[in-house]
């Protein structure tokens, strides 16, 4: 457990793991490499990941973000975001002869395949997730005639199925583990033969970040989660911190959103970040807290991640064709020695920000 603060000192607990997951790293790297390889414009359907800083930085480098496929000129190049898209979007892109780079997180693709499999076996599928979230829209689009979205416990009583013995559940990958399993338990009370997905739907990074926050929160008077408001996993981290015993919990996009009144009487501040947040934003928050007198920085580590996803196949092929090694070695993000925050990813772009 983190050490107790000295009588005169104020401390920062920095969670590890935090920040970029492998799927986000892959998606951001795909846009950056596409811009370097093909030049501008490179269109991106929706936000490549749910982080304002990342989107603004890529926009400044020439990426053009659009809400819909029909906003992309015919024949142009477009990147699909990490959240995934429905078959209908793929068909729209094909009709418009778009050159697509599919940066869907492989863990989201896995959930899509589970939906297709369950639908093929004619199960009613209960998709636990948030209506309107891009990931949920993409998964739902795989089997709309078989899927019902369950937003929360309040939806469980209204679920209607054809055969209560042929019901399966899947979920959005960025939810709170505890909340999701509470919904599953409620669903199982209605449908005792409810079928589980063949493997975890909530991604490793979401789970790992929540575990780290749970370890840190009981020691924290305040927990700061760095992440954007539309980032589901960042919002969940803020909620998990409160549930795990933090005195207060706040979310910021960047350091200048910190409010001094949040820290009145606080001796220990925990810091974490969502899976789409570059490390530079965490560093800025830590530095801002140091200026408030929180001079001791202590890592709180629960696991070291070493996960890497290869770039989309067609982008890898085009990079190899011009003699560029498509996939850089993956090195995990870490907290360094006491008193400083470090990132082992190196420098050069926002996918590797240190």
N, C-alpha and C positions, 0 to 999 in steps of 0.2 A: 504494500500500500504506500501511497505518497507519504513523505515525511511531514511531520507537523511544522507549521511555519514558526520561525523564530519570533520571540516576543515583539521585536521592533520591525520585523520584515513582513512584506506582502509578497505573495508568490503567484505564479502562473503555472497551471498544469496543462501541458500540451498533449493531446491524445494522439496516439499512433496505434492503428492506421487512421489516416484522415486523407481528404483530398482525392485527387484523380484516381479512379479505378481503371482497370485495363480497357474496358469498353469505351470510356471517355477518352483515354489516351489515344486509342486507335482512331476514334472518330475525328478528333482534332488534328491528329497527325495526317489523316487522309486528306483533309481540306488543305492543310499547309503544303503537303507534297503535291497535290493537284495544282495548286496555284503556281508552285515552282516549275512543275513539269509542263503544264499546258498554258500557263499565263492566264491573264484575266480576259473575259469574265469566267468565273466558276460560280454557278448558282448553287444555293443550298436550300433545300426544302425544309421549312421550319428552322428553329434554332438548332444548330448542330448538337449542342448540349444546353441544358438549362442554366446558363451562367452569363450574366450581363457583360462582364469584363471580357470573357472569351469571345462572345459574339461581336462586341465592339472592336476588339483587336483584329479579328479576322476580317471584319468589314473594312477596316482601315487598310488591310493588305490586299483588298480587291474582291473578297467574297461578297456575293449578292444574295441576301436572305429573302426568301419569298414565302408566302403562306400557302400557296397552292401550286400544283404542277402546271396549271394553265397560264401561270405568270412567267414561265420559262419559255423563251423563244424556241420555236421548232428547230430541232437539230442541235441545240446547245447542250452543254455538259452540266449535269446536276448531281449533287451529293444528297443522298437520303440520310436523315439524322440518325443518331444512335438509338433513338426511341423506336425505330422501325416504322414500316408503312404497310398498308393493306394490299392484297392482290389487285384491288381496283386502281390503286395509285401506280403500281407497276404497269398495269394495262394502259393507263392514261399516258404514261411516259413512253411506252412503246408506240402508241398511236401518233404521238408527237415526234417520234424518231429522236428522242433525247438520248444522249450518251450518259448513262447512269453509273454512279459509284455508290454502292450500297454500304453505308457505314453503320448499319444496324448492329447493335451489340450482339455478339454470338449468344449471350445468355437470353436475350429477348427472342432471338430466332428460335432458340430451344423451346420457349413457351409457345411460339407460333406453331411449331411442329406438333407439340402436344395437343393444341386445339384442333389441328387438322386430323390427328390420329383419333381423338375422342369423337369428333364429328363423323369420321368415317365409320366408326363403330356404333353410330347413332345414339350416343349419349346426349342428354341435356348437360350443358357445360355452364357452371357458375364461375364467372370471372370476377374475382375479388380485386377491386381497383377503383380508381376515381374516374367517373364519367367526364369526358372532355380532355383527359390527359392523352397526349399523342401516343404513348405506348399502348394504352387501353384501346384507343381507336384502331391502331394497327392490328392488335390481337383479335379484337372483335370482328374485324373485317375478314379474318380467315374463315369464319364459319358463322355468319350473322344469324342464320336460321336455327342454330343450335345453342347460341351463347346468350346468357343473361348476365348483366353487370350487377354485382353486389357491392354497393359503395360502403356499407357499414352494417353493424348489427341491426340497425333499424329496418334494413331491407329483408332480413332473413324470413320474417313472417309472411311476406307478400310474394315470395318466390313460388312460381307455378311450374310444375314439371309434368311431363307426359307419363312417366313411369318412375316412381320413387326409388326403385331398385336399379335404375340406370341413370345415375347422376354422378358427374365428376366435377372437381373444382380445379382451377388454375388461378394464378394471381399475377398482378403487376409486380415487377421485380424490385421496386424501390419502397415498399411499404414497411411499416413497423412489424417486426417479427411477432411481437406479443399480441398486437391488435389483430393481425391476420389469423393467428392460431385461435384467438378468442372467437372470431367469426366462424372459423372452420368448426370449432366445437359446437357453436350454436346451430350451424347447418347440419351437423351430424345428429343432433338431437331430433331434427325434423326428418333427416334421411339417414338412418343408421348404416345403410350400405354405401354411403358416399365414397366414391373412389378418389384416392389421392393421386396427384401427378407422380410420374415415375421417379422424379428427382426434385430437389428444392427449386421453387420458382423465385423466391427472394434471393437476390444475388449475393455472392460471397462478400462483396465490398459493403453492401448495405448492412449485412449482418455483423461484419467485423467492426464497422464504425459505431454501430449501436452498442456492441459489447464494450468497446473502449470508453464510450460515454457513460455507460452504466457503472464502470469501475471508477471513473473520475468524479461523477456527479455527487456522490455522498460527501466528498471532501470539499466541494465547491460552494461558496456563497453565491456565485454567479457563474453560469456557463454561457459562453458566446459561441454560437455556430455561425461560421462564415459560409454564406450561400445565398442564392437568389430566391425571391419569394415564390417563383414558379418551379423551383426544384423540390420535387416531392421528397427525396431522401434527406435534403437539408431541413425541411420543415419537420420531418419525422424525428431527426436528431434533436431538434429544439424541444419537441414534446417528450422524447425519451429521457432527456436530461431532467426535466421536471418530475417525471414519474419515478425516476431513480433516486430522487432526493436532493437535487440541486435547490438552493435557496431561491434562485430566480434564473430564468433562461431567456435569452434574446438571440435574434438572428440579424446579421448585417451583411450587406453586399461587400462593404469595404470599411476600412478603419475609420474614415471620417464620419461614419454613421453612429459610432459609439457615443453614448450619452453619459456625461460624468455622473449624473444622478443615479445611474444604474449601480454604481460602485460604492455608494455611501455606506460606510461601515463594513465593506467587504474586505476580507483578508486574503481569500483564495479565489482566483478566477480560473475556470477551466476554459480551454479553447479547443475547438474542433472545426472541421469543415466538411461540407458535402462532397459527394463523389465527382462533381463537375467543377471543383474549385482549384485553380492553380495555386501552388504553394506561395507565390509572391504575395497573395492577398492575406494569407495567414501570417506571414512575416510582418506585414504592415500592421496588423492588429496587435501582434506581440510587441512590436516597437512602440505603438501608441500606448499600450498598457504599461510598458516600462517607464514612459514619460509621466505616467500617473503615479509612479512609485512602486510598481510591481516589478522588483528588480531580480527576483529569483525565478528562474525558468526550469521546470522539472518535467521530464518526459514521463508519460504514463502509457506504457506499451503493453498491449495484450497479445498481439501476433505480428509477425513480419510477413508482408505479402510479397509474393514473387510470381505474379501472373502476367502473361503477355498474350495478346491476340494479334495474329498477323493482319496486315492490311488487306482490304478487299482484293479479290483475285485479279480482276482486270487492271487495277491500279498497280499491283505488284508486277504484272506482266509488262506493262508500259514502262515502268521504272527500269526493269531488267533490260528491256530493249535498248535503252539509252545508256546502259552500263552503270546504273545506280543500284546499290544494294537497298532493297525496299524496306527491310525491317532492321531497325537498330537494336542492339542488345537492350534488354529490359533490366533496369536496376530499381530496386524498391525505394520508396520514400521512407525516410527515417527521421527521428528526433535525435539530435546530436548530444554532446556532453551537456551537463547541467549548466545553465546560463546562456545557452544559445540554441537556436533552432537551425537544423541543417537539412538539406535535401540532396540525396545521392544521385539525382537524375541527370545532373550536368546542366549546361546552358545552351541557348541557341534559339529556342522558340517557346511558345506558350505551352506546348505539350511537354516541354522539359524544363520549365521555368524553375530556377533555383533561388 
